[in-house]
Amino acid sequence: MIARAREFLIPRHTVLDVQEAGALPQRSLEWAGSRLTMRAVFLCVFCDRFEPRDVGARTQEGEQLVGQFLKAAYDVLKKESRALSALEIAEIALREGTLRSVGKTPSQTMKSKLSTEILRRGAESPFMRVEKGKFALREWSGLVREHVADRFQKALFDEDIVVFPAASLHNYVRVPGLYSGPFDHGALVAECRPMRRREAEESFEVIQLVSVFIVRNKDRFLTYKRSKRLPENRLHGFYSISFGGHLNPNDIKPLLNIFDPDLATPLLLRELGEELRLAYDNVPVLQYRGLLYDDSREVSSQHLGVTYDVALPDARFEIGERGFLMDAKYESLDEVLARKTEFENWSVLLMEEELALRKKDCSKRAVLSL
């Protein structure tokens, strides 16, 4: 199953109305959800600009905001329809007269007000961070993933993730490794439920479902080193050939199609986009590889990876989580295997599977040439 992401990407700064949107593939409409009934808003996975035809009326949340800084921030973000820094928000608000401040640093006050609002109210706040130093409206959360500030990384263990009963694992994978055979996708999704990550890490009664992306350009794999700023101590200092992470409860419904890249591409690209940024014209090709499981280590036995190959036509990339993922570079299979002791165990499994697959292909070609 192979999917090209291009059909889900709307060219930068494209403005569509609802009638024009009707010409798009049905799954694209499902991705955007009910937002199309209110305003024609699309987000290119690799861009940061929303293009609404009509900004529309302020929501009840906007009316209930307390304080002129928060009210001004809401109005500016609603009108601009894109993520902005606190400095940009303050400058626009002051210029348009929606904010009046006699202080010397209104942008710092704006940043403090927004940060405090998000910290205090969490998911109930109308605001959220979408990348370091930029703020957006939470009503856009279906189109862009929230960013967790560095100083709150420990809070990652307090997020809800997707799990399923460990007793059911044998229904989906029988032995450690990368299993690419058939299984009941619907049954797995039906067993999924949310659980606080901190609790899941301490429980052996559930398996945590994670996404795994093997990124390559031609015959070279994109590798990186995990820094000590990541929450998982077991991975500190190790190299990896896979991107991805825990799936969240909001992903459970799209999980119905996660094994089919043709239908799940928006979700998959959003997951990948948290760690890796690609140019708009560097459109990846996704192919489902299988379910990855390893019981050689206690912590690995608590995770099941839904694994995809991500082929990039162009070698260009940018790490989205700077300071967390380091020394990113392309390496050949031989180069990775030559220093496999530096890689975490899932990466070693994936490389050994890749080596076995290449040997199998060589044997087939040799037989056909006889």
N, C-alpha and C positions, 0 to 999 in steps of 0.2 A: 504494500500500500504506500503510494508515494503522492505527496501533495506539493504543489507549488504555492508559495504564499502570495504570489502576485495578485491573484483574483480577489484577495481579501483586502488589498491595499488601495486606498483612494489617493490619487495624486495630491501632493502638497497644495494646500489652500484651495482645494476644490469645494465649491458650494453647490449643494444639491437641495432640491425641494423634495417633498414626499413622493410626488409623481415620478420624478427622475429616479428616486431610490427604488421604486418598484421594478425597475429594469435590472436591478442587481440580483445575484443568486439568492435564493430564499434563505440559505444558511447565513448569508451576510446580514440579512434583516434580523434574523434571530439573535445574532451576535450583538447588534446594536440595541435590541430589545425594544421596549415600549417608548424609548426616547424619540424614535422616529415619528410617533404620533403627536409629539409636542413640538419638536423642532428638528430639522434635518441636521444632525450633528454627527460627523464621522471623525475618527482619529486614525491617521496613518500610524501603524505600529512603530515606525521608526522616526516619527516626527513628534513635535510637542505642541502642535497648534490645532485647536478646534476651529471649525468654520461653521457657525450657525447662520441660517438665513434670518432668523428672528430670535432675538435674545429672550423675548417673552417676559411674562410678569414675574415679580419677585415671589419666591415661595414663602410659606408661613414661617419657615426657619429664619429667613432673612429679616422678617418683620420683628421677630422675637430677640434678635441679637441686642445685647446690652453694650453701651459704650460707643462713642463716635468712631474710634479706631476700627473696631470689629465691623460696625455697620458700613464704614467707608471701604474696608477691605472686601466685604461681601459684594458691594455695588460695583467696585472696580473689576473684580474677578468675573462677576456675572456679565458685565459689559464687554470685557476683553476676551472672554472665553478661552483663556489659556493660562498656564501656570506662570506665576510671576514671583520675583523676589520681593522681600519686604521693602527694599529700596524703591523698586519699580512701582509697587502698590502705593507707597506714600507719595511719590512724585506725581503720579497720575491723579491721586485723590486731592492733593494740594492744588494742582493745576486746574482741576475741574471744580474746585470749591466744595467738594463733599467732605473734606477734612480741613479743620482749622486748628493749627497748633502754634503755640508761641515758644515751644521748646527748641533747643539747638539741634537735636537729633531725632526728628520725628520718625525716621526710618528704623532707628533702634527701638523706639517705643512701639512701633508697629510690629516688629519682629518679636518683641517681648510679649505683647498682647496676644498675638497669634499662637506663639509657642505655649503660653500658659493656658490658653483656651483649649488647645489640642491635648495637652497633658492632663488637664482636669477632666475634660468631658470625653476624651477618647473617641470611640466610634459614634458618639452622640453629637459630636461637634460638627458644624457645617463645613469645617475646614479640615484639610489634611496636607501633609507634605508629600510631594511626588518625586522629589529628588533633593539632594542636599542644598539647602538654601532657597528652595522654591515651594510656594504654596498653591493649592488648588481647592476647588469646592468638592466636598465629599459626594455630591450628587453626580460627579463624573467618575465615581469609583468603578462603574461597570466598564469603563474604557481605559482606565489607567490605574496602575497598582500603587498603593501607598508606600512611601519610603519611611523607614524607621531611623530616627536620628541616631548618630553614633553613640551618644552617651546613654541611650536607652536600649542598646543592643541586648542587655540582659532580659529585657521585657519580651524578647522573642520567645522565651520559654513559657511566657504567659499567653501566647496566642493559641487559638484553636486550630488543630490540624485534622486531617482525615485519617481514620484508622479503621481496621476491620479485625474480626476475631482471629487470634493466632491459631486456634483449633481448625480453622478453615483453610489454612495455608496450603495443605496438601491437595486441595481441590484445584489449585492454580499452578503450583510448581511442585515437582516431585523431588528434584535434586538441586543442589547448589549450582550456580552458573547462570547463563543467559538462556532462558527457555523461550523459544519462538513458536512452539506448537499451539494447537487450538485449546481453548478453555471457554467457559461460560462467562462472557464479559458482563452480561446483565446481572448474574448472580453475585459477582464481585462488587459491582456498584451498589447493589441492593443491601449488601452487608456493611457498606461504609457508613461511618457516623463521625461526628465531631468529638474531639477530646482535647483538653488542655495539654499542650505539648509537654509541660513539666511532668504531668501525670503519666503521659504516654512513655516518656523516656525511662520512667521507673517501673513500668509494668511489662511483664512478659506474657500477658494475656491478650495483647493486641499487637498488630503489625501496622507500622506507619507507612502510608503510601507517599512516595516521592517521585518527582519527575527526574529523568536522567537524559541529558543531551550530549551526544558525541559529535563535536564540531570538527569538520575537516574541510580542507581545500585541496582538491585532487587527492594525492596519496599521503598527505601530511596532516597530522592531528594537532589541534590547538590544546596546549597544555598550560598549566599555571601552578603556582605555589600558594597554598593557603596560609594566611598570616595568623598571628596570635589574637587578632581582633575579632576573629570569628568565634561564635559561642561554643562550637563543638571542640573541646580540648583534644579529642582523639585525632583530629585532622590537622592540628597545628604543625606547620613545618613540612607537611607532606605535599607532594605534587599530585595533580589529578588531570585526567583527560575528559572529565565529564562536568557539565554545568547542570543547574537545576536546583530543586529543593522541595520542601514539604508542600503538599497540596492543601489548600484551605477549604473550609466548609462551603464557601461560595462557589467552589469549583465542582461540587458533587454533581450538580445537574449537568454541566458540560462533560463530566466524566463519562456520561453515557456514550459519548462519541470519541473519548480520548484515544481509543485504540485505532481510530480511523483518521489519519491526518487530513483527509479531504474535508472532514466536518469539524475537527478540533483545532485546526490551524490557528485561529485567533487566540485561543487559550494557551496553546503551546508557545506561540511567539511571545505572548505576554510573560509567560513564565521564564523563557529564555532571556527576554529583554531586561529582566531584573539584574542580570549579571553581565550581559554582553550587548553592546550597542553596535548596530550595523547601519551602513549607509542605506538610504532609501532604494538605490538601484542595485544593491547587493542582496538580491532576493534569494533566500535559502530554499532548498528542496528537502522536505522532511520525509523520512521513511521509518515506519515502526520496526523495531528490532526484536522486542520481546520483553519478558519480565526478568529482572535481575535480582538474584538472591544469593546471599552468602552467609553460612552459619559458622564460619571459621572463627569469628570473633563474636563475643556476646552482644555488642552493640549492633553489629551488622545483622544479626538474626532478628532484630526488631524492625527492619525496614524491607520494603519491596519496591524496586525501582521500575517504573514504566519507561522503557528505554527507546530512544529515537536516534537515528543518524541525521545529522544536519549538514548537508553539503552546501558549501558556499562557492559560488562561481568566481568570487573575487576574494583575495586574501585579506582585504582591509577589515579592521575591527577596532573596537574601543572597549576596554573593560569598564563596566558600569559601576562596579563596587571597588573603586580605587582604595588602596590601603587594606583591603580584605583579600583580594586576589592579586598576586604579584608574579613578576617574571613570566608574563604570558608570551608564548611564542609557538610557532609551528614546528613539529618534529615528526620525523618518519617513524614507522613502526620499529625499525631496528634501533633507532636512537632511544626510543622509550624503553624497549626491552633491555637495552644495555645498562640501564640504570633503574630497573624496576623496583629495587629496594627503596628507592626514594619516593615511590608512589603508594597511595593508600590502596587498600585491598580490592575495592571495587574496580579501580582503574586497571590493576593487574589482571583481574578476571576478564575484563573487557578486551585487553590487549591479547591475552592468551586465546580468547574466542576469535579475535580477528586473525591471529596467526593460523589457527586451525582452519578457519574459513578459507584463507588464501592457499593453504596447502591442499585443501580439498578441491579448490578450483583448478590448481595446477595439475592434480591427478586426473581430473576430468578432461582437461585439455590434452594431456598426454595420451589418454585412452582414445580420444577422438582422432588424434593424429595418426594412430596406428592403422 
